[in-house]
């Protein structure tokens, strides 16, 4: 396996403003996920070889497309092993992230990784997203494999209303791939669609998209 530091070059190729502490956290992801994956299969064995491209950089496409102010609150719907939430929490240490998944063992990994990295801006919850009550967020993010129609149905009740005074535009940000024509049509949403290959011109990102559905 390549050293984590060498793998990090793919991240620093596109992001040049990480602090030394953030770089240490990013570098630590490799060993942490390798260890946890040997106990609980949260990432496919094949994907572990390209963790930084397929999971970390993929997650950080949101950071490349959105500029978030300190104090914003973000919920990661169906976070799995912590993506996109954990890379985003490293990138935005002053934004609060709440990572949610219905599978308890995945949340166990999220909690352990967050603790090992010293992330003070991450909380995790073993729950279905529709069971979250009495909390509102500025953004919902997701790489969950669910149709856009369902993601929006789950997300909308969790979003704060737009505020012109706070200059924020709440909404759902989801990462998807393939032909989305039918899925978007069936969702009744009108998302902004960004091609990831335009953000990160690497072969892996061809036919991968970032969708933003603003609060309506």
Secondary structure as the mmCIF struct_conf table of DSSP 4:
data_model
#
loop_
_struct_conf.conf_type_id
_struct_conf.id
_struct_conf.beg_label_comp_id
_struct_conf.beg_label_asym_id
_struct_conf.beg_label_seq_id
_struct_conf.end_label_comp_id
_struct_conf.end_label_asym_id
_struct_conf.end_label_seq_id
HELX_RH_AL_P HELX_RH_AL_P1 UNK A 4 UNK A 12
TURN_TY1_P TURN_TY1_P1 UNK A 13 UNK A 14
HELX_RH_AL_P HELX_RH_AL_P2 UNK A 20 UNK A 39
BEND BEND1 UNK A 40 UNK A 40
BEND BEND2 UNK A 43 UNK A 43
HELX_RH_AL_P HELX_RH_AL_P3 UNK A 45 UNK A 48
TURN_TY1_P TURN_TY1_P2 UNK A 49 UNK A 50
HELX_RH_AL_P HELX_RH_AL_P4 UNK A 51 UNK A 51
HELX_RH_PI_P HELX_RH_PI_P1 UNK A 52 UNK A 57
HELX_RH_AL_P HELX_RH_AL_P5 UNK A 58 UNK A 65
TURN_TY1_P TURN_TY1_P3 UNK A 70 UNK A 71
STRN STRN1 UNK A 73 UNK A 77
TURN_TY1_P TURN_TY1_P4 UNK A 78 UNK A 78
TURN_TY1_P TURN_TY1_P5 UNK A 80 UNK A 84
HELX_RH_AL_P HELX_RH_AL_P6 UNK A 85 UNK A 91
TURN_TY1_P TURN_TY1_P6 UNK A 93 UNK A 94
BEND BEND3 UNK A 95 UNK A 95
STRN STRN2 UNK A 96 UNK A 101
BEND BEND4 UNK A 102 UNK A 102
HELX_RH_AL_P HELX_RH_AL_P7 UNK A 104 UNK A 117
TURN_TY1_P TURN_TY1_P7 UNK A 118 UNK A 118
TURN_TY1_P TURN_TY1_P8 UNK A 120 UNK A 121
STRN STRN3 UNK A 122 UNK A 126
BEND BEND5 UNK A 127 UNK A 127
HELX_RH_3T_P HELX_RH_3T_P1 UNK A 129 UNK A 131
BEND BEND6 UNK A 134 UNK A 134
STRN STRN4 UNK A 137 UNK A 137
BEND BEND7 UNK A 138 UNK A 138
STRN STRN5 UNK A 139 UNK A 142
BEND BEND8 UNK A 145 UNK A 146
HELX_RH_AL_P HELX_RH_AL_P8 UNK A 148 UNK A 156
TURN_TY1_P TURN_TY1_P9 UNK A 157 UNK A 158
STRN STRN6 UNK A 159 UNK A 159
HELX_LH_PP_P HELX_LH_PP_P1 UNK A 160 UNK A 162
STRN STRN7 UNK A 163 UNK A 163
TURN_TY1_P TURN_TY1_P10 UNK A 164 UNK A 167
STRN STRN8 UNK A 168 UNK A 168
STRN STRN9 UNK A 171 UNK A 177
BEND BEND9 UNK A 178 UNK A 178
HELX_RH_AL_P HELX_RH_AL_P9 UNK A 181 UNK A 187
TURN_TY1_P TURN_TY1_P11 UNK A 188 UNK A 188
STRN STRN10 UNK A 192 UNK A 195
HELX_RH_AL_P HELX_RH_AL_P10 UNK A 196 UNK A 199
BEND BEND10 UNK A 200 UNK A 200
BEND BEND11 UNK A 202 UNK A 202
HELX_RH_3T_P HELX_RH_3T_P2 UNK A 203 UNK A 205
TURN_TY1_P TURN_TY1_P12 UNK A 206 UNK A 207
STRN STRN11 UNK A 208 UNK A 214
#
